[in-house]
């Protein structure tokens, strides 16, 4: 296709820099807007910026929103809907699809109304009521905050005790420490099995044929221990519209079409030999998932999103194998500590021991006189990816590439993809979820 004009919009924090850079490298015209003042240097030297995204709307052939948040409120779905009504091609949600992520109770209602089984769940806006529920119905639960505080990822808590006593103690602690901000939370009954996310790309009318299956690694340390983060790494593969897809997204495809949703939408599930249990939606790009999806889309990424935004069914080629992404971070990630960041990470140089930048993706980074540097406030400068015919092959490529990166104080998980190698893949195959479509 001829070069097109893409406008990328971060209405809160900068998240979509790498996709903007990829589309720019393919020869398209790119402008990028970042609302958060602390993030505005992110992407400098990689892509062109704009200080007023609305002034660029008429210029753009495609407008891409990266998240549901406009500051501390949901709202990009409303913006995207307004632009589509004016005839613009937009990758973004709607007010109702935004709500799938912000209001977990609403998300479960939508699934149940369309015949999808869900895990037992209850919404509370009072800590004492939640504590009483656990005490009267002892079991292991997962605590999931609602509203803007859900972005504080370490507040998600997965209970371990059969009587729910640890959940009770955590709720008591949250009431004291977070009661002023945590206006509600969901208690979800814990289910044992394999956690897998199903990610489809929707063009406003239907899903494309290729489905992305990914496995999140949210804890900070190898072995899945430590505080929860947004994500430390992801492993994935692409397949067709198999049983996992049909029993989840297959049931709500008509609802998404009625909404006019356009873009990536992900549903995280626990599956076991008995059933598929959806846990939560991500009605937007995932991070660093989108960087890994870019790596595994072997045709034009820009053409893919151009077609998606215009309601076409993209002819996309994807890597026929396995892929992993590893987030390489700096102190104080995942915490906020300005002094620590200033002393250890601000403007830190990202040095490469080879000329190749294959598999290197930017998150919170900038380029100054040709030198890559950490940018922003979060300590997440880069993501490193790898591909292979096997998950182990993808792991080896990614970690070999990390060995060629030098950043003082950098850290990362060295076990991304091991869960698949150590049995998750065999279990999913044995339970019949990954067989013929």
ABEGO torsion letter per residue (X at the ends): XBBBBBBBBBABBBAAAAAAAAAAAAGBBBBBBBABAAAAABGBGABBBBABAAAAAAABABBBBABABBEABBGAAAAAAAAAAAGBBBBEBBAAAAAAAABAAAAAAAAAAAGBBBBBBBBBABAAAAAAAAAABBBBBBBBBBEAAAABAAABBBBABAAGAAAAAAAAAAAAAAAAABABBBBBBBBBEBBBBBBBBBAGABBBABBBBBBBBABABBGGBEBBBAEAEBBBBBBBBBAAAAABAAAAAAAAAAAGBBEBBBBBBBBBAABBBBABBBBBBBOAAAAAAAAABABBAAAAAAAAAAGBBBBBBBBBEBBBBBBBBBOAOABBBAAAAAAAABGBBBBBABABABGBBBBBBBBBGGBBBBBEAAGBABBBBBBBABAAAAAAAAAAAAAABBBBGBBBBAABGAAAAAGAAAAAAAAGAABBX
